[in-house]
Amino acid sequence: MSLDWDEAQSRWIIRTNRGDAFTAQFVGIGTGPLHVPKLPGIPGIERFMGYSFHTSRWDYDYTGGDPSGLLMEKLADKRVGIIGTGATSVQCVPHLARACKELYVFQRTPSSVDVRANAPIDPDWFSGIATPGWQQRWLENFTANQAGGSANEDLVQDGWTDLSRRIREKVLLLPREQRTPQNMLAAFEDSDFEKMEEIRARVDSIVEDRETAARLKAWYRQLCKRPCFHDTYLQAFNTAGTHLVDTDGKGLDEVTERGVVVAGKEYVLDCIIYASGFEVGTAYKRRAGFDLTGRDGIKLSDYWSEGMRTKHGIHVHGFPNVFFVQPTQGANLISNVPHNLTEAARTIALMVRHARANGFRQIEVTKDAEERWIELLLTGAGRMIGSPDCTPGYYNNEGREPGPAARLNVGHPAGASAYFKYIDGWRNSGQFEGVQFR
């Protein structure tokens, strides 16, 4: 697939791998940052003679069951290994534990698994809040609670807002003259430690085997890795036939024809399920599966070779009439991605309406405006999550020093709430500062 800009016609020419070719005046790119499956770099992975698949390519023909949660009855006589204990595995393991003859959960690093507490909504309560615009109010309330805002109430009341509320309360206990960056960071770390102690205690209260419980406890700060929330994951390890194989942070030794090897011991398996996530931070063309050729023949892969460059995470100089719908270089609110997408969609829709109403054929950010936006982003303190001293994961580039491109994977320096307020004013002013209409 490819997208090529036709300057004479002010149109994008889109070609697919089916031989199609068609044009569009405006193009929205919503490919997302996490959609290319990643397999672990384990020696011998191609040698396994049993059945295997990635979680994003789940094979119900092999396992039985269906996406609604029906029992995967075809695994009743199978020895299954699942590699990975991140957010995807946390969702899969309870279903596999009910279905498999033997389930081996191979763990490099334990996830923090807090209460999810899903429950039916009280209709009387909901009828009181479900007035026009309630969805937007909830989006804004979550962000105001979780991303450095100053909400007076918590409508969402989930694990994300709980941690943020604790941090904010500790900061507010400090006398105003003591609210220095160093003291606020200390308050953040104290709150995080208290929360993680609760999560570790929860493991002990649920998991019956003491050794298994000890190995399921996340020892790091909660925001070192993507926090998980689930009400049946830990309970799955009380199921007969479900085994945790902890690799003490080392990962698997190798894959053999019959199974996998950890610390010199081979585990014989009928099936391996790779819950190994998705590519993060690789080149755009690799992740999207296509490239864009903009004005004067410039490739987006070349333009972004040293890191993403946009205004608002939406507009790219040299690529008119194309809009990126994603969080980075905007609010960068990864705890609630739909809020980012909603605001991007509103911004794009208003700009397209303005162009069509006034007979403009092209919308493009200026080079100067793009540069000034990047300069603003780099004035921020960086990310509070996934610092280099955290356990390896995609939040911190697997514990490796981030390359020059990674430093541009940030959001508004004043936080998500500030960005959403800014972008609302920017688009509704009708001036569209930094963007040219031609």
Secondary structure by P-SEA (a helix, b strand, c coil): cbbbbbccccbbbbbccccccccccbbbbccccccbbbbcccccccccccccccccccccccccccccccccccccccbbbbccccaaaaacaaaaaacccbbbbbbcccccccccccccccaaaaaaccccaaaaaaaaaaaaacccccccccccccaaaaaaaaaaaaaaacccccccaaaaaaaaaaaaaaaaaaaaaaaaaccccaaaaaaaccccccccccccccccccccccccccccccccccccccccccccccccbbbbbcbbbbcccccccccccccccccccccccccccccccccccccccccccccccbbbbcccccccccccaaaaaaaaaaaaaaaaaaaaaacccbbbbcaaaaaaaaaaaacccccccccccccccccccccccccccccccccccccaaaaaaaaaaaaacccccccccc
